Amino acid sequence: SGLAPVAVAGEGGHVTMSPATKMESDVLDLMRKRYDHVSAERVLSGPGLVNLYGALCELANVPAASFTPAQIISTRIWDEDPRTRAASFMFCAMLGTIAGNLALTLGARGGIYVSGGIVPRLGSFFAQSEFRSRFEKKGRFHGYLEKIPTFVIVRPLPGLLGAAALLKRL
């Protein structure tokens, strides 16, 4: 399109998380009993992954182990506790929902970039998850969204690279 990329500052992690499935609805209903507002960040962060896992355990009437986010996404632990796998699947799907909403809201035709500590560690699991299908699943805007690329930033401290590039231009 010839337009220069524009960084948009905001607090998008605090938007209200909405469910796309019955199970997500059940999980978010449970979380709303604990928090006055269930934001995207409440489920789409390291602590959010722990929240998802805990809610899935509670819904299954089984005690939740005190897993860290890294343990919840560990395929070795998935065999021990299937709710860790379910939480990882739900995390990726819900992230796709939010990322698609963001792309539609901002008209981010150049792409959506996902960073953070969890997604890069998911590797091929993330690529095979429901993230992309949920990103595009927006009814009549599916065709619009399927043309928007999504990227996972795997380099540590990408903000410092951007700041250094900006300083070089000054």
N, C-alpha and C positions, 0 to 999 in steps of 0.2 A: 504494500500500500504506500510505501515511501515515507511513512510517518516514523519519527524517532520514538523509541520506547520511552515510556513515562512511568516513573515510580509513583505510586499513590499511597500515601500514608493513611493509615486507618486502624481501627480496632476490630477487624472482621472476626477475630476469634470469639468475640462476645455476642455475635448474632445468635438468635434463638435456634437451637438444634431442632429440626423437625424430622419425624420418622417417615420412612418410606415402606416399611413392612410392619406386620402385626407384632413381630418379636421386638423390633426397634421401638414400637409404640409402648409395649409392655416395659421395656427397659427404661425408657424416658419417663413413663408414668411413675415408676418406682423412684427414679432419681428426683423427680419433682417433689416427692414427699420429703426429701432431705434438703433440697436447695430451693431458694425462692425463684431462681432462674437457671435453667439448664441450657447453657451456651454450648456452642461448638467446642470450645476449649475444654469444657467439662468431660467431653468424650474423645476429643481428637488431640490428645497430648499424652505425655507419659503418665501423669496422674489420671488422665481421662481413660486410658487403656485399663488401668487398675480399677477405675469406677465401672467400666463396662464388664470386666471380669467379675467383680463383686456383685453386680446386679444380676448377671446370668446365674451365678451361684445361688443367690437368694431366690430367684424365680424357680430354680430347680430344687430348692430346699436342701442344699448341701452346704457345708461350711466352706468358706473361701480360704485358700491358703494365703499366706502373706508374701505373694510373689511381687517381684519388681517388674517394671515394664519389660526389661530385657528378658526376664524369665518367661513372661506371658507370650512373647513372640518366639520363644525357643521351640523348634520342632521336636526336640528331645522331650520337653515338658508336655507338649501337646499329647503325646502318647500316655502320659501319666494322668493328665487332667484335661478332658475334652473341652471344657469350658474356656481354657486358655486359647485353644484353636478357634472356637466360636467367637471369642472376643476379638481375636486378630482379624477374622473374616469380617465381623461387623465394623470394626475400626476402618478397614479399607473401603468398605461399601459406603459408610457414612461420610468418609472423607471425599469420596466421589460425588456424593450428593451436594456437599458444601462447595466443592471446587466447581461443579457445574453451575450452581447458583451464582457463584462469584463471576464466572466467565460471562454468564448472561447479564448480570447486573452491570458489570464494567465494560462489556463489549470487548473482552480481552482476546481479540482475534489472533494476536501474536503468540499466545500461549499462556498456560498456567504453570508456574514453577513451584514444586513442592519441596520443602526443606525441613530440617529438624532432625532429631535424634532417632526416631523410630523408623520412618519410611525407608531411609537408605539401608538400614540393617535388614529390612524384609527381603531385599533383593528380588529374586525371580518370583517369590511368592506374591509380592506386590504386583508385579507385571501380569500375573495370572489371576489376580483377585478380581472382584467386582468393581474395583475403582473406576475403570474406564467405562464400563457399561452403565454404571450409575451416573457418571459424569455426563454421558450423552442422553440419558433417559429423562427427557423433558418434553414429552409429547411431540407436538408439531415442530418444536425447535431442535429435534434430534439431528436433522441434516446440518443445521447451523453449527451445533456443537461438535459433530463428528469431524469437522474441518479444523477445529482448534486443537493444536498439539498440547500435550501435557509432558512435563519434564520433571525428573527427580534430581535435585541437586545433591551430589554425593561429596563434593569437596568441603572440607571443614572451613568454617569462618568465611563464607562467600561474601559477606558484607564488607569485609576488609579488602577483598580484591576489588570490589566496586569503588570503594573509597579511594584506593590507591590509583585506580584508573582515572577517577575524577580529578585527583590532585595532579596527575601528569598532564591533564588538559589545561589546567590553570596557568 
